Amino acid sequence: MNVDKGYVDAPIDPALDLRSEILRLKQEHNAVIMAHYYQRQEIQELADYIGDSLALAQLAAKTDAEVIVLCGVHFMGETAKILCPEKTVIVPDLSAGCSLADSCPADEFEAFVNAHPDHTVVSYVNTSAAVKAVTDVVVTSSNAKQIVESLPADAKIIFGPDRNLGNYINSITGREMLLWDGACHVHEQFSLKKLLDLRRQYPEAKVLVHPECPKPIRILADKVGSTQALLNYAVNDEAQQFIVCTESGILFQMQRQCPEKTFIPAPPEDGTCACNECNYMKLITLEKLYNSLLYLQPTIEVDPDIAARAVKPIERMLDISKQLGIIK
């Protein structure tokens, strides 16, 4: 067994029924499999829980399982470990990073925070544990608006790292938050021209847009919202066609819950691909999931001092979300 590549590099018998073995190993280790909506279809099919960042954080805080297998990106595994330090937390491929988290180096962000000591620091969950450790409250795209609005009207606020989400929250709350200049490579890449072409091709379709997208894309939206909010809108709205401007992994759940409706992925600016995928999310495969459960590797570890500071803004997010009725 070798984990130098960030995942367990070990041979697998090609005759093995991976799905059955994953389910067996999950029971053997009292493990729970949590998957983000952007994961591959076959991973979502095996997961015990599927959700966005807020839901996964909430589930991690509540689970009785001894092992959490987080099929998502590195910061999600860190969040689970911070909330459940006594549990074994596994991300099947530690190379599954996040371009948005990478756009906010902890040392640079801490210097930025220290230069504005009179500001409340609001950090998007898509950040490293070290960034969370210098944060007052964490938010997700599901609760950012409500949590920002819960702060005093005259509060000076730093918001990081996503400039597009920060601009969107400013526009709908009337706040003037000081924004860190970061972005998600997936949501930055949607083509305005190709989206306009799709609208002409499907004039009856509703446009669903994640708030991490730039303003020109958001302006065309019938609904701007988190991954979960976009899924809920697709399920409940009477429209039969939807153009979806977020990572294409959510299309599986949309189609699964609304088989009679049509979902069209919005394409990126570059290349000929008809959809926009997060390469980091797609690093998790059935083979890596199987080996991670077989060997209980690779595990997520967080420096205890960083974890002790980072857990406070995460718990504050969960507490405010409960107070506001966003989660139960």
ZADO-1210 file (C-alpha; in nm, 4 decimals, padded with zeros to 6 digits):
<atoms>
<atom x="00.0000" y="00.0000" z="00.0000" code="MET" pos="1"/>
<atom x="00.1270" y="00.3463" z="-00.0957" code="ASN" pos="2"/>
<atom x="-00.0369" y="00.6821" z="-00.0132" code="VAL" pos="3"/>
<atom x="00.2369" y="00.9086" z="-00.1498" code="ASP" pos="4"/>
<atom x="00.0124" y="01.0156" z="-00.4373" code="LYS" pos="5"/>
<atom x="-00.2538" y="01.1395" z="-00.1945" code="GLY" pos="6"/>
<atom x="-00.4623" y="00.8247" z="-00.2260" code="TYR" pos="7"/>
<atom x="-00.4154" y="00.4552" z="-00.1538" code="VAL" pos="8"/>
<atom x="-00.2257" y="00.3155" z="-00.4505" code="ASP" pos="9"/>
<atom x="-00.2865" y="-00.0566" z="-00.4157" code="ALA" pos="10"/>
<atom x="-00.3893" y="-00.3245" z="-00.6658" code="PRO" pos="11"/>
<atom x="-00.7565" y="-00.4223" z="-00.6894" code="ILE" pos="12"/>
<atom x="-00.8793" y="-00.7567" z="-00.8198" code="ASP" pos="13"/>
<atom x="-01.0648" y="-00.6672" z="-01.1440" code="PRO" pos="14"/>
<atom x="-01.3228" y="-00.9367" z="-01.0674" code="ALA" pos="15"/>
<atom x="-01.4208" y="-00.7644" z="-00.7432" code="LEU" pos="16"/>
<atom x="-01.7707" y="-00.6187" z="-00.7138" code="ASP" pos="17"/>
<atom x="-01.6601" y="-00.2786" z="-00.5872" code="LEU" pos="18"/>
<atom x="-02.0065" y="-00.1575" z="-00.4915" code="ARG" pos="19"/>
<atom x="-02.0801" y="-00.4617" z="-00.2759" code="SER" pos="20"/>
<atom x="-01.7355" y="-00.4492" z="-00.1172" code="GLU" pos="21"/>
<atom x="-01.7693" y="-00.0790" z="-00.0352" code="ILE" pos="22"/>
<atom x="-02.1009" y="-00.1437" z="00.1371" code="LEU" pos="23"/>
<atom x="-01.9509" y="-00.4395" z="00.3282" code="ARG" pos="24"/>
<atom x="-01.6479" y="-00.2408" z="00.4423" code="LEU" pos="25"/>
<atom x="-01.8679" y="00.0496" z="00.5430" code="LYS" pos="26"/>
<atom x="-02.0615" y="-00.1746" z="00.7815" code="GLN" pos="27"/>
<atom x="-01.7446" y="-00.3451" z="00.9066" code="GLU" pos="28"/>
<atom x="-01.5855" y="-00.0138" z="01.0059" code="HIS" pos="29"/>
<atom x="-01.9038" y="00.1603" z="01.1257" code="ASN" pos="30"/>
<atom x="-01.8412" y="00.4184" z="00.8556" code="ALA" pos="31"/>
<atom x="-02.0644" y="00.6717" z="00.6886" code="VAL" pos="32"/>
<atom x="-02.0132" y="00.7909" z="00.3314" code="ILE" pos="33"/>
<atom x="-02.0928" y="01.1568" z="00.2677" code="MET" pos="34"/>
<atom x="-02.0797" y="01.2990" z="-00.0835" code="ALA" pos="35"/>
<atom x="-02.1076" y="01.6467" z="-00.2276" code="HIS" pos="36"/>
<atom x="-02.3506" y="01.7088" z="-00.5113" code="TYR" pos="37"/>
<atom x="-02.0570" y="01.7621" z="-00.7491" code="TYR" pos="38"/>
<atom x="-01.9266" y="01.4064" z="-00.7107" code="GLN" pos="39"/>
<atom x="-01.9421" y="01.1453" z="-00.9848" code="ARG" pos="40"/>
<atom x="-02.2779" y="00.9734" z="-01.0278" code="GLN" pos="41"/>
<atom x="-02.1494" y="00.6356" z="-00.9060" code="GLU" pos="42"/>
<atom x="-02.0216" y="00.7962" z="-00.5855" code="ILE" pos="43"/>
<atom x="-02.3520" y="00.9715" z="-00.5210" code="GLN" pos="44"/>
<atom x="-02.5350" y="00.6432" z="-00.5732" code="GLU" pos="45"/>
<atom x="-02.3365" y="00.4782" z="-00.2913" code="LEU" pos="46"/>
<atom x="-02.3405" y="00.7675" z="-00.0455" code="ALA" pos="47"/>
<atom x="-02.5421" y="00.7574" z="00.2749" code="ASP" pos="48"/>
<atom x="-02.5819" y="01.1331" z="00.2594" code="TYR" pos="49"/>
<atom x="-02.5553" y="01.3747" z="-00.0321" code="ILE" pos="50"/>
<atom x="-02.5554" y="01.7486" z="00.0180" code="GLY" pos="51"/>
<atom x="-02.3943" y="02.0867" z="-00.0200" code="ASP" pos="52"/>
<atom x="-02.1277" y="02.2221" z="00.2144" code="SER" pos="53"/>
<atom x="-02.3767" y="02.3316" z="00.4813" code="LEU" pos="54"/>
<atom x="-02.5570" y="01.9980" z="00.4886" code="ALA" pos="55"/>
<atom x="-02.2324" y="01.7996" z="00.5042" code="LEU" pos="56"/>
<atom x="-02.1002" y="02.0120" z="00.7917" code="ALA" pos="57"/>
<atom x="-02.4281" y="01.9664" z="00.9789" code="GLN" pos="58"/>
<atom x="-02.4278" y="01.5901" z="00.9193" code="LEU" pos="59"/>
<atom x="-02.0649" y="01.5555" z="01.0279" code="ALA" pos="60"/>
<atom x="-02.1466" y="01.7292" z="01.3548" code="ALA" pos="61"/>
<atom x="-02.4330" y="01.4854" z="01.4237" code="LYS" pos="62"/>
<atom x="-02.3156" y="01.1442" z="01.3009" code="THR" pos="63"/>
<atom x="-02.2619" y="00.8518" z="01.5377" code="ASP" pos="64"/>
<atom x="-02.0350" y="00.6750" z="01.2891" code="ALA" pos="65"/>
<atom x="-01.6758" y="00.6085" z="01.3940" code="GLU" pos="66"/>
<atom x="-01.5418" y="00.6756" z="01.0434" code="VAL" pos="67"/>
<atom x="-01.6473" y="00.9563" z="00.8110" code="ILE" pos="68"/>
<atom x="-01.5578" y="00.9072" z="00.4460" code="VAL" pos="69"/>
<atom x="-01.5967" y="01.2506" z="00.2912" code="LEU" pos="70"/>
<atom x="-01.6287" y="01.2274" z="-00.0855" code="CYS" pos="71"/>
<atom x="-01.5601" y="01.5879" z="-00.1656" code="GLY" pos="72"/>
<atom x="-01.2627" y="01.8203" z="-00.1537" code="VAL" pos="73"/>
<atom x="-00.9962" y="01.8708" z="00.1109" code="HIS" pos="74"/>
<atom x="-01.1513" y="02.1626" z="00.2999" code="PHE" pos="75"/>
<atom x="-01.4717" y="01.9601" z="00.3494" code="MET" pos="76"/>
<atom x="-01.2706" y="01.6842" z="00.5128" code="GLY" pos="77"/>
<atom x="-01.0991" y="01.9417" z="00.7340" code="GLU" pos="78"/>
<atom x="-01.4355" y="02.0824" z="00.8411" code="THR" pos="79"/>
<atom x="-01.5568" y="01.7350" z="00.9358" code="ALA" pos="80"/>
<atom x="-01.2379" y="01.6641" z="01.1324" code="LYS" pos="81"/>
<atom x="-01.2569" y="01.9969" z="01.3157" code="ILE" pos="82"/>
<atom x="-01.6160" y="01.9220" z="01.4196" code="LEU" pos="83"/>
<atom x="-01.5399" y="01.5567" z="01.5030" code="CYS" pos="84"/>
<atom x="-01.1793" y="01.5413" z="01.6258" code="PRO" pos="85"/>
<atom x="-01.2304" y="01.2003" z="01.7865" code="GLU" pos="86"/>
<atom x="-01.3449" y="01.0377" z="01.4618" code="LYS" pos="87"/>
<atom x="-01.1428" y="00.9032" z="01.1715" code="THR" pos="88"/>
<atom x="-01.2060" y="01.1295" z="00.8733" code="VAL" pos="89"/>
<atom x="-01.1022" y="01.0113" z="00.5298" code="ILE" pos="90"/>
<atom x="-01.0979" y="01.1876" z="00.1937" code="VAL" pos="91"/>
<atom x="-01.0285" y="00.9167" z="-00.0681" code="PRO" pos="92"/>
<atom x="-00.7897" y="01.1462" z="-00.2580" code="ASP" pos="93"/>
<atom x="-00.6146" y="01.4226" z="-00.0653" code="LEU" pos="94"/>
<atom x="-00.5243" y="01.5852" z="-00.3980" code="SER" pos="95"/>
<atom x="-00.8900" y="01.6882" z="-00.4266" code="ALA" pos="96"/>
<atom x="-00.8281" y="02.0524" z="-00.3474" code="GLY" pos="97"/>
<atom x="-01.0261" y="02.3654" z="-00.4286" code="CYS" pos="98"/>
<atom x="-00.9226" y="02.6517" z="-00.6563" code="SER" pos="99"/>
<atom x="-01.1220" y="02.8944" z="-00.4423" code="LEU" pos="100"/>
<atom x="-00.9513" y="02.7845" z="-00.1199" code="ALA" pos="101"/>
<atom x="-00.6162" y="02.7999" z="-00.3006" code="ASP" pos="102"/>
<atom x="-00.6865" y="03.1615" z="-00.3994" code="SER" pos="103"/>
<atom x="-00.6729" y="03.2567" z="-00.0306" code="CYS" pos="104"/>
<atom x="-00.3361" y="03.1641" z="00.1256" code="PRO" pos="105"/>
<atom x="-00.3692" y="03.1673" z="00.5040" code="ALA" pos="106"/>
<atom x="-00.0671" y="03.3883" z="00.5719" code="ASP" pos="107"/>
<atom x="-00.1771" y="03.6519" z="00.3206" code="GLU" pos="108"/>
<atom x="-00.5349" y="03.6481" z="00.4465" code="PHE" pos="109"/>
<atom x="-00.4216" y="03.6808" z="00.8083" code="GLU" pos="110"/>
<atom x="-00.2109" y="03.9842" z="00.7130" code="ALA" pos="111"/>
<atom x="-00.5164" y="04.1318" z="00.5389" code="PHE" pos="112"/>
<atom x="-00.7273" y="04.0726" z="00.8499" code="VAL" pos="113"/>
<atom x="-00.4621" y="04.2241" z="01.0770" code="ASN" pos="114"/>
<atom x="-00.4545" y="04.5355" z="00.8570" code="ALA" pos="115"/>
<atom x="-00.8276" y="04.5877" z="00.9279" code="HIS" pos="116"/>
<atom x="-00.8597" y="04.5148" z="01.3020" code="PRO" pos="117"/>
<atom x="-01.2006" y="04.6851" z="01.3320" code="ASP" pos="118"/>
<atom x="-01.3650" y="04.4469" z="01.0829" code="HIS" pos="119"/>
<atom x="-01.5705" y="04.1342" z="01.1490" code="THR" pos="120"/>
<atom x="-01.4252" y="03.8514" z="00.9420" code="VAL" pos="121"/>
<atom x="-01.6752" y="03.6414" z="00.7461" code="VAL" pos="122"/>
<atom x="-01.5181" y="03.3526" z="00.5553" code="SER" pos="123"/>
<atom x="-01.6790" y="03.1242" z="00.3029" code="TYR" pos="124"/>
<atom x="-01.6582" y="02.7572" z="00.3984" code="VAL" pos="125"/>
<atom x="-01.4442" y="02.7004" z="00.0860" code="ASN" pos="126"/>
<atom x="-01.1278" y="02.7849" z="00.2783" code="THR" pos="127"/>
<atom x="-00.8500" y="02.6047" z="00.4615" code="SER" pos="128"/>
<atom x="-00.8665" y="02.5401" z="00.8347" code="ALA" pos="129"/>
<atom x="-00.5921" y="02.7998" z="00.8815" code="ALA" pos="130"/>
<atom x="-00.8092" y="03.0676" z="00.7184" code="VAL" pos="131"/>
<atom x="-01.1069" y="02.9660" z="00.9315" code="LYS" pos="132"/>
<atom x="-00.8817" y="03.0049" z="01.2367" code="ALA" pos="133"/>
<atom x="-00.8611" y="03.3835" z="01.1764" code="VAL" pos="134"/>
<atom x="-01.2346" y="03.4110" z="01.1015" code="THR" pos="135"/>
<atom x="-01.5240" y="03.5284" z="01.3208" code="ASP" pos="136"/>
<atom x="-01.7991" y="03.3357" z="01.1440" code="VAL" pos="137"/>
<atom x="-01.8026" y="03.0904" z="00.8550" code="VAL" pos="138"/>
<atom x="-02.0777" y="03.0949" z="00.5910" code="VAL" pos="139"/>
<atom x="-02.1898" y="02.8814" z="00.2997" code="THR" pos="140"/>
<atom x="-02.3760" y="02.9919" z="-00.0104" code="SER" pos="141"/>
<atom x="-02.6916" y="02.8589" z="00.1594" code="SER" pos="142"/>
<atom x="-02.6706" y="03.0912" z="00.4590" code="ASN" pos="143"/>
<atom x="-02.4339" y="03.3768" z="00.3678" code="ALA" pos="144"/>
<atom x="-02.7099" y="03.6338" z="00.3119" code="LYS" pos="145"/>
<atom x="-02.8898" y="03.5590" z="00.6382" code="GLN" pos="146"/>
<atom x="-02.5725" y="03.5462" z="00.8485" code="ILE" pos="147"/>
<atom x="-02.4401" y="03.8736" z="00.7051" code="VAL" pos="148"/>
<atom x="-02.7786" y="04.0341" z="00.7708" code="GLU" pos="149"/>
<atom x="-02.7680" y="03.9065" z="01.1303" code="SER" pos="150"/>
<atom x="-02.4584" y="04.1205" z="01.1970" code="LEU" pos="151"/>
<atom x="-02.5077" y="04.4816" z="01.3150" code="PRO" pos="152"/>
<atom x="-02.6064" y="04.7160" z="01.0324" code="ALA" pos="153"/>
<atom x="-02.3023" y="04.9353" z="01.0934" code="ASP" pos="154"/>
<atom x="-02.0550" y="04.6470" z="01.1201" code="ALA" pos="155"/>
<atom x="-01.7449" y="04.6679" z="00.9053" code="LYS" pos="156"/>
<atom x="-01.7033" y="04.3303" z="00.7402" code="ILE" pos="157"/>
<atom x="-01.4272" y="04.1464" z="00.5575" code="ILE" pos="158"/>
<atom x="-01.5649" y="03.8769" z="00.3275" code="PHE" pos="159"/>
<atom x="-01.3418" y="03.6151" z="00.1739" code="GLY" pos="160"/>
<atom x="-01.2399" y="03.4558" z="-00.0401" code="PRO" pos="161"/>
<atom x="-01.4987" y="03.4593" z="-00.3223" code="ASP" pos="162"/>
<atom x="-01.5372" y="03.8042" z="-00.4802" code="ARG" pos="163"/>
<atom x="-01.8391" y="03.6972" z="-00.6861" code="ASN" pos="164"/>
<atom x="-02.0332" y="03.5638" z="-00.3885" code="LEU" pos="165"/>
<atom x="-01.9261" y="03.8676" z="-00.1864" code="GLY" pos="166"/>
<atom x="-02.0439" y="04.1072" z="-00.4584" code="ASN" pos="167"/>
<atom x="-02.3742" y="03.9216" z="-00.4771" code="TYR" pos="168"/>
<atom x="-02.4262" y="03.9390" z="-00.0992" code="ILE" pos="169"/>
<atom x="-02.3416" y="04.3113" z="-00.1065" code="ASN" pos="170"/>
<atom x="-02.5965" y="04.3672" z="-00.3835" code="SER" pos="171"/>
<atom x="-02.8849" y="04.1968" z="-00.2036" code="ILE" pos="172"/>
<atom x="-02.8117" y="04.3184" z="00.1493" code="THR" pos="173"/>
<atom x="-02.6948" y="04.6742" z="00.0833" code="GLY" pos="174"/>
<atom x="-02.3737" y="04.6039" z="00.2722" code="ARG" pos="175"/>
<atom x="-02.0344" y="04.7258" z="00.1599" code="GLU" pos="176"/>
<atom x="-01.8174" y="04.4380" z="00.2693" code="MET" pos="177"/>
<atom x="-01.4454" y="04.4510" z="00.1995" code="LEU" pos="178"/>
<atom x="-01.3835" y="04.1607" z="-00.0391" code="LEU" pos="179"/>
<atom x="-01.0880" y="03.9281" z="-00.0779" code="TRP" pos="180"/>
<atom x="-01.0064" y="03.8813" z="-00.4478" code="ASP" pos="181"/>
<atom x="-01.0600" y="03.5077" z="-00.4921" code="GLY" pos="182"/>
<atom x="-01.2769" y="03.2964" z="-00.7222" code="ALA" pos="183"/>
<atom x="-01.3792" y="02.9424" z="-00.8156" code="CYS" pos="184"/>
<atom x="-01.2326" y="02.8309" z="-01.1471" code="HIS" pos="185"/>
<atom x="-01.5482" y="02.6367" z="-01.2370" code="VAL" pos="186"/>
<atom x="-01.7968" y="02.9189" z="-01.1815" code="HIS" pos="187"/>
<atom x="-01.5645" y="03.1785" z="-01.3378" code="GLU" pos="188"/>
<atom x="-01.5529" y="02.9838" z="-01.6649" code="GLN" pos="189"/>
<atom x="-01.9158" y="02.9999" z="-01.7773" code="PHE" pos="190"/>
<atom x="-01.9505" y="03.1640" z="-02.1173" code="SER" pos="191"/>
<atom x="-02.1946" y="03.4543" z="-02.1393" code="LEU" pos="192"/>
<atom x="-02.2185" y="03.4160" z="-02.5181" code="LYS" pos="193"/>
<atom x="-02.2900" y="03.0436" z="-02.4967" code="LYS" pos="194"/>
<atom x="-02.5465" y="03.1020" z="-02.2220" code="LEU" pos="195"/>
<atom x="-02.7257" y="03.3580" z="-02.4401" code="LEU" pos="196"/>
<atom x="-02.7183" y="03.1074" z="-02.7270" code="ASP" pos="197"/>
<atom x="-02.8786" y="02.8456" z="-02.5004" code="LEU" pos="198"/>
<atom x="-03.1500" y="03.0889" z="-02.3957" code="ARG" pos="199"/>
<atom x="-03.2363" y="03.1478" z="-02.7619" code="ARG" pos="200"/>
<atom x="-03.2327" y="02.7732" z="-02.8247" code="GLN" pos="201"/>
<atom x="-03.4511" y="02.6990" z="-02.5197" code="TYR" pos="202"/>
<atom x="-03.6713" y="03.0082" z="-02.4765" code="PRO" pos="203"/>
<atom x="-03.8967" y="02.8384" z="-02.2190" code="GLU" pos="204"/>
<atom x="-03.6100" y="02.7264" z="-01.9965" code="ALA" pos="205"/>
<atom x="-03.5421" y="02.8791" z="-01.6557" code="LYS" pos="206"/>
<atom x="-03.1800" y="02.9739" z="-01.5840" code="VAL" pos="207"/>
<atom x="-03.0346" y="02.8514" z="-01.2538" code="LEU" pos="208"/>
<atom x="-02.7125" y="03.0208" z="-01.1385" code="VAL" pos="209"/>
<atom x="-02.4808" y="02.9677" z="-00.8439" code="HIS" pos="210"/>
<atom x="-02.3769" y="03.2943" z="-00.6706" code="PRO" pos="211"/>
<atom x="-02.0080" y="03.2122" z="-00.7257" code="GLU" pos="212"/>
<atom x="-02.0670" y="03.3034" z="-01.0915" code="CYS" pos="213"/>
<atom x="-01.9707" y="03.6516" z="-01.2176" code="PRO" pos="214"/>
<atom x="-02.2354" y="03.9239" z="-01.2281" code="LYS" pos="215"/>
<atom x="-02.3056" y="03.9064" z="-01.6075" code="PRO" pos="216"/>
<atom x="-02.4090" y="03.5412" z="-01.5635" code="ILE" pos="217"/>
<atom x="-02.6128" y="03.6116" z="-01.2490" code="ARG" pos="218"/>
<atom x="-02.8067" y="03.8901" z="-01.4250" code="ILE" pos="219"/>
<atom x="-02.9529" y="03.6318" z="-01.6637" code="LEU" pos="220"/>
<atom x="-03.0734" y="03.4060" z="-01.3823" code="ALA" pos="221"/>
<atom x="-03.4299" y="03.3192" z="-01.2944" code="ASP" pos="222"/>
<atom x="-03.2890" y="03.1809" z="-00.9691" code="LYS" pos="223"/>
<atom x="-02.9579" y="03.2548" z="-00.7967" code="VAL" pos="224"/>
<atom x="-02.8836" y="03.0200" z="-00.5114" code="GLY" pos="225"/>
<atom x="-02.6692" y="02.7553" z="-00.3474" code="SER" pos="226"/>
<atom x="-02.6476" y="02.4093" z="-00.4964" code="THR" pos="227"/>
<atom x="-02.9226" y="02.2917" z="-00.2620" code="GLN" pos="228"/>
<atom x="-03.1390" y="02.5954" z="-00.3389" code="ALA" pos="229"/>
<atom x="-03.1051" y="02.5369" z="-00.7137" code="LEU" pos="230"/>
<atom x="-03.2043" y="02.1734" z="-00.6703" code="LEU" pos="231"/>
<atom x="-03.5066" y="02.2705" z="-00.4607" code="ASN" pos="232"/>
<atom x="-03.6108" y="02.5294" z="-00.7184" code="TYR" pos="233"/>
<atom x="-03.5874" y="02.2755" z="-01.0019" code="ALA" pos="234"/>
<atom x="-03.8014" y="02.0283" z="-00.8071" code="VAL" pos="235"/>
<atom x="-04.0706" y="02.2785" z="-00.7082" code="ASN" pos="236"/>
<atom x="-04.0936" y="02.5071" z="-01.0110" code="ASP" pos="237"/>
<atom x="-04.3466" y="02.4321" z="-01.2848" code="GLU" pos="238"/>
<atom x="-04.0962" y="02.4867" z="-01.5672" code="ALA" pos="239"/>
<atom x="-04.0007" y="02.1770" z="-01.7647" code="GLN" pos="240"/>
<atom x="-03.6620" y="02.2977" z="-01.8904" code="GLN" pos="241"/>
<atom x="-03.3689" y="02.4417" z="-01.6942" code="PHE" pos="242"/>
<atom x="-03.0295" y="02.5756" z="-01.7967" code="ILE" pos="243"/>
<atom x="-02.7934" y="02.5058" z="-01.5079" code="VAL" pos="244"/>
<atom x="-02.4943" y="02.7308" z="-01.4335" code="CYS" pos="245"/>
<atom x="-02.3041" y="02.5398" z="-01.1700" code="THR" pos="246"/>
<atom x="-02.0851" y="02.2289" z="-01.1568" code="GLU" pos="247"/>
<atom x="-02.2464" y="01.9581" z="-01.3666" code="SER" pos="248"/>
<atom x="-02.2498" y="01.6942" z="-01.0913" code="GLY" pos="249"/>
<atom x="-02.5763" y="01.8410" z="-00.9608" code="ILE" pos="250"/>
<atom x="-02.7500" y="01.7386" z="-01.2840" code="LEU" pos="251"/>
<atom x="-02.7595" y="01.3775" z="-01.1642" code="PHE" pos="252"/>
<atom x="-02.9693" y="01.4686" z="-00.8589" code="GLN" pos="253"/>
<atom x="-03.1865" y="01.7085" z="-01.0563" code="MET" pos="254"/>
<atom x="-03.2642" y="01.4407" z="-01.3144" code="GLN" pos="255"/>
<atom x="-03.3056" y="01.1764" z="-01.0450" code="ARG" pos="256"/>
<atom x="-03.5675" y="01.3830" z="-00.8611" code="GLN" pos="257"/>
<atom x="-03.7332" y="01.5257" z="-01.1729" code="CYS" pos="258"/>
<atom x="-03.7099" y="01.2556" z="-01.4437" code="PRO" pos="259"/>
<atom x="-03.9779" y="01.4263" z="-01.6528" code="GLU" pos="260"/>
<atom x="-03.7842" y="01.7555" z="-01.6759" code="LYS" pos="261"/>
<atom x="-03.4949" y="01.8572" z="-01.9006" code="THR" pos="262"/>
<atom x="-03.1700" y="01.9947" z="-01.7587" code="PHE" pos="263"/>
<atom x="-02.9171" y="02.1622" z="-01.9872" code="ILE" pos="264"/>
<atom x="-02.5664" y="02.2262" z="-01.8508" code="PRO" pos="265"/>
<atom x="-02.4252" y="02.5696" z="-01.9300" code="ALA" pos="266"/>
<atom x="-02.0887" y="02.5328" z="-02.1064" code="PRO" pos="267"/>
<atom x="-01.7567" y="02.6954" z="-02.0161" code="PRO" pos="268"/>
<atom x="-01.5859" y="02.9620" z="-02.2251" code="GLU" pos="269"/>
<atom x="-01.2989" y="02.7465" z="-02.3449" code="ASP" pos="270"/>
<atom x="-01.3047" y="02.4133" z="-02.5202" code="GLY" pos="271"/>
<atom x="-01.5827" y="02.2114" z="-02.6758" code="THR" pos="272"/>
<atom x="-01.7161" y="02.0461" z="-02.3594" code="CYS" pos="273"/>
<atom x="-02.0920" y="02.0877" z="-02.3179" code="ALA" pos="274"/>
<atom x="-02.0677" y="02.1042" z="-01.9391" code="CYS" pos="275"/>
<atom x="-01.8510" y="02.2585" z="-01.6690" code="ASN" pos="276"/>
<atom x="-01.6819" y="02.0186" z="-01.4280" code="GLU" pos="277"/>
<atom x="-01.4615" y="02.0545" z="-01.1208" code="CYS" pos="278"/>
<atom x="-01.1575" y="01.8366" z="-01.1868" code="ASN" pos="279"/>
<atom x="-01.0886" y="01.8197" z="-00.8137" code="TYR" pos="280"/>
<atom x="-01.4328" y="01.6787" z="-00.7322" code="MET" pos="281"/>
<atom x="-01.3993" y="01.4196" z="-01.0063" code="LYS" pos="282"/>
<atom x="-01.0737" y="01.2824" z="-00.8582" code="LEU" pos="283"/>
<atom x="-01.2789" y="01.0614" z="-00.6252" code="ILE" pos="284"/>
<atom x="-01.3471" y="00.7260" z="-00.7957" code="THR" pos="285"/>
<atom x="-01.5004" y="00.3964" z="-00.6868" code="LEU" pos="286"/>
<atom x="-01.1531" y="00.2427" z="-00.6785" code="GLU" pos="287"/>
<atom x="-01.0186" y="00.5130" z="-00.4473" code="LYS" pos="288"/>
<atom x="-01.3286" y="00.4932" z="-00.2290" code="LEU" pos="289"/>
<atom x="-01.2874" y="00.1157" z="-00.1990" code="TYR" pos="290"/>
<atom x="-00.9191" y="00.1317" z="-00.1084" code="ASN" pos="291"/>
<atom x="-00.9781" y="00.4144" z="00.1394" code="SER" pos="292"/>
<atom x="-01.2313" y="00.1982" z="00.3257" code="LEU" pos="293"/>
<atom x="-01.0147" y="-00.1133" z="00.3012" code="LEU" pos="294"/>
<atom x="-00.7067" y="00.0548" z="00.4504" code="TYR" pos="295"/>
<atom x="-00.8770" y="00.3455" z="00.6358" code="LEU" pos="296"/>
<atom x="-00.6440" y="00.5856" z="00.4576" code="GLN" pos="297"/>
<atom x="-00.5697" y="00.8642" z="00.3715" code="PRO" pos="298"/>
<atom x="-00.6855" y="01.0420" z="00.6850" code="THR" pos="299"/>
<atom x="-00.7378" y="01.4121" z="00.7422" code="ILE" pos="300"/>
<atom x="-00.5382" y="01.5639" z="01.0251" code="GLU" pos="301"/>
<atom x="-00.5642" y="01.9244" z="01.1462" code="VAL" pos="302"/>
<atom x="-00.3137" y="02.0958" z="01.3736" code="ASP" pos="303"/>
<atom x="-00.4773" y="02.1023" z="01.7209" code="PRO" pos="304"/>
<atom x="-00.4134" y="02.4743" z="01.7738" code="ASP" pos="305"/>
<atom x="-00.5617" y="02.5638" z="01.4347" code="ILE" pos="306"/>
<atom x="-00.8545" y="02.3276" z="01.4941" code="ALA" pos="307"/>
<atom x="-00.9278" y="02.4837" z="01.8352" code="ALA" pos="308"/>
<atom x="-00.9553" y="02.8276" z="01.6734" code="ARG" pos="309"/>
<atom x="-01.1267" y="02.7141" z="01.3532" code="ALA" pos="310"/>
<atom x="-01.4067" y="02.5261" z="01.5286" code="VAL" pos="311"/>
<atom x="-01.5426" y="02.8457" z="01.6859" code="LYS" pos="312"/>
<atom x="-01.6521" y="03.0212" z="01.3619" code="PRO" pos="313"/>
<atom x="-01.7892" y="02.6923" z="01.2252" code="ILE" pos="314"/>
<atom x="-01.9963" y="02.6335" z="01.5378" code="GLU" pos="315"/>
<atom x="-02.1072" y="02.9963" z="01.5287" code="ARG" pos="316"/>
<atom x="-02.2309" y="02.9403" z="01.1728" code="MET" pos="317"/>
<atom x="-02.4280" y="02.6330" z="01.2790" code="LEU" pos="318"/>
<atom x="-02.5701" y="02.8099" z="01.5851" code="ASP" pos="319"/>
<atom x="-02.6833" y="03.1165" z="01.3847" code="ILE" pos="320"/>
<atom x="-02.8274" y="02.8921" z="01.1140" code="SER" pos="321"/>
<atom x="-03.0341" y="02.7104" z="01.3766" code="LYS" pos="322"/>
<atom x="-03.1486" y="03.0393" z="01.5331" code="GLN" pos="323"/>
<atom x="-03.2568" y="03.1681" z="01.1919" code="LEU" pos="324"/>
<atom x="-03.4344" y="02.8434" z="01.1048" code="GLY" pos="325"/>
<atom x="-03.2035" y="02.7657" z="00.8131" code="ILE" pos="326"/>
<atom x="-03.1232" y="02.4266" z="00.9622" code="ILE" pos="327"/>
<atom x="-03.2865" y="02.2234" z="01.2386" code="LYS" pos="328"/>
</atoms>
